């Protein structure tokens, strides 16, 4: 929580922080119910939810994070936990697009295994990114 008080432009930084947290919840939260919805045969609903809600939330997550780094004058190259989280975000985006999205409209076993793999990768990324964002290993480096 103390991280939101560091930059000079507190109001914009707090707004971006709120959007960043809300978009992370929107991007990763629905993935926890996908297996249950798939077992219920709601693959069309999952596909709509993923493409209209989860995937755009991943994009907003990046935009808000980069906005926070810009407003806070945080050096991305000098801040290893942010750089690592950006790489994790890219992996989540790739898993979402190439594993989860194609498997959503198909009821066969290969689609289920792709969906499970994509969700597992995304959950692992969520845990790693939360660790990095909460404990901030390596500390901050600011641009002047």
N, C-alpha and C positions, 0 to 999 in steps of 0.2 A: 504494500500500500504506500510506503514511503516513496516509491519510485515515481508516483504521479506528482510529487511536490517539487521535483528537482528543476524543471525548466523555468525560464523567465516568463514565458507566455502560458501561465497556468490554466487559464480557461480553455483555450483551444486544445492544449495537451490533455486535459481531463476529458474533454468531449471525445477526442480521438481514442483515449484509453477506454472509455465506456463503449464506444462503437467496436473497438478491437475485442474487448471481452464478450460483448453480445454476439458478435459475428463468430467468435470461436465456439460459443455455446450452440449457435445455429448450425455451424458447419459440422461439429462432431456429435452433438446430442442425438439427432435422428438415427445415426448409424447404430445406436444401441438397440433400436426396435426393428431394424431391417430383417434380422433372421425370423423374428416372430411374425412379421407381416408376410414374409415369403412362405412360411409354413401355412399361413392362412390363405394363401393363394392370391394375395393382393399385390402381384408384381407390377401391375399398371399404376397403382397408387404409389408404390415405392419409386418407380421411374419418374413419375411427376414430381414427387417430393424431392428427389435427388437433383433433378435438372432445374427445377424452379426455385429451390430453397437452399439446398446444401452446397451445390457447386457455386452459385453466386455468393454465398456467405464466405466461401474460401477466398474468393477474389476480394471481397470487402475486407476480410481479415488482413490480407497483404497490403491493401491500400491504406488502411488505418495504421498498420504497423509502420509502414514507410513514412506516413505522415507524422507519426509520433517521433520517429528518428529524425526527421527534418526539423520539426518544431523544437525538439529537444537538443538539436545540434549534436547528435550522437554519431560518432565515427563508426560506420559499419565495419570497416576493415580493422579498426582497433578495438572492436568489441566482439570477442569470439562467441559469446553465447547468442548474440543476435545473428551473426553470420551462420552459425550452426543451425539455428532455428529457421532461417531462410532456406537452407538446404533441405531441412526436414519438410518445410511447407511445399517445396517443389516436388519432393517424393510423394507427399500426400495428394497433391494435384494430379500427378501422373497415375498414382494408384486409383484415384477416383475416376479419372477419365478412361484409363485402359483396362481396369479390372472390374470396378463396381458398375460403371455405366453400361458396358456391353452385356453384363450378366443380368441386368434388371428385368428385361422383357422376356427372358427365356426360362422355361420351367425345368430344363433338363439338368442332369447331374454335373456336367462340366460347368454350367453356369452357376450352380450352387457352390461348387468348389472355388470358382473365381471370385464370387461374391464374398465367401468366407475368407479367402486370402486377402482380398482388398480391405475388408473390414478389420481383419487382424492387423494388417500393416498400418492402417489408419489409427487404430487404437494404440498401438505401440508408439507411433509418432506423437499422438496426443500426450501420452505419459512422458516421453522424452522432452517434448516442447514445454510442458508444464514445469518439469524439473528445471529446465534451462531458464524459463521466464521467472520462476519464483526465487531460485537460489543464485542466479546470475554469476556463474563461475567465470572468473577472469575479470570481472568488474567492468566499469564503463571507461570509454575514452571519448572525450568531447572535442568537436571542432570549434575553433575560435572564430 
